[in-house]
Amino acid sequence: MQIKRMGESFSICKVEDYSDTDLTSEFVFVGKTDEENSLVCLTQAVPRNVTDRDDGWRAMRIQGVLDFSLVGILSGISAVLAAEGIGIFAISTFNTDYVLVHEADYEAALAALAASGHQVVD
């Protein structure tokens, strides 16, 4: 499994609504429930109407289009990182999965994944 290193800095936020969110930004993930409006975006693109935010996250992308029949991908990655004491924030899109970790843990996370047999690519 290839893991692509991503260089951007991300923020995980709650927003009042998505009216100030730049949905044309290169990376923007929204999650809406009956309880909250969540947003993951580039730190430089955090909107004005944020009500809570956590900065300092870095992302890695599971390379390739992941078929819905594949099982255990995130489980395997999260188990490796949990064994190292590294917490994750996972995002899934139609095509693939992204794993975010705090910037302070990023290099250790990539090293642990490489040691467990994943290929880390730039």
N, C-alpha and C positions, 0 to 999 in steps of 0.2 A: 504494500500500500504506500502510495506517495503522499507526503504531507508537504504542501507548499507554504513556505515562510512568507508572511505578508508584512510589509514595513510600516503600515499606517498605525496611528494611535486611535483607539476607539473609546467612546463613552456609552454607558448604558444608562438610559434615562426613563423617567416618567414625564409625560407632557399633558397639559390641559386638553389639547386636541392636536390635530396634525396640520392646522392652518399655517403655522410658521415653519413646517418641515419641508426642506427642499427634497422632494421625491425624485428629482433628476440627478441628485448626487450619485457619485460612483458606487458608494456603499450606503445603503439605508435599509434597515429591517424594522418593520412595524409589527406590533402585536396588540390587538384590541380585544378586551373581554368586557364583561359586564362590570368589572371592578376597576379596570385601569387601561390606560393607553401607554404602552411601552414603546421605546425607540432605542435602537442601537445604530449609531452613526459615527462618522469621523468626528473626532473631538473638535476640529475646526468648524464643523457644521452643526453644532448643538444649537437648537432654536431658542429664541427668546422666551418662549412660554413653557420652559422646562420647570417642573415642580420639584424634582429630585434627580440627582445625577451621581454617577460613579465614574470618574475618569481613570485613565491609566491602564487600559486593556489593550492587548495585542492579539491578533488573530492568526490562525493557520487554516488553510483550506485542504480538505480531503480531495485530492486530485481526481479528475474524471467524473463522468456522469454515473451516479450510483443508482442502480436499478432498485425499485421498491421491494423486490424479493430478497435483497441482501439483508442479512440480519447480523447484529452484534458488532457493527463497525464502531459506533460511538461507545458501546459498552467496553470494547477492547481498549480503545484509546483512553477512556475515562479510568479504567482499572489501572493502566500503566501510570497515569498521572496521580491517581489517588494513592498508589503505593509510595509515591514521592512526596505526598502531602500537598499536592498542587490542586487547587479548586478550579473548576471550569465553568464557563457559561457557553452552552451549545446553541447553535442556530442551524436549522435545516431549511433548505430551499427545495424547490422541485428537483433540481439537478444534483445537489451535493450537500455536504455538511461542513460547518465551520465550527472551530473550537476556539474560544477566547480564554486567555489567562491573564492574570495581572502582569504588568510589564516586568516586575521584579522576578517573576517566575518563568518568563518566556524562554530564555536560553536553556534553563534546566529542563523545562518541559520538552523542548525539541531534542535535547541530548538524551533524555529518557526514552523518548519515542524511537530515536535512532538506535539506541542500545537494544530496544525490544524488537528490532527487525524492520521498522518502517524506514522508508527512504525519504529524507528531508531534502527538498529542492528549493532553490531560490527562484 
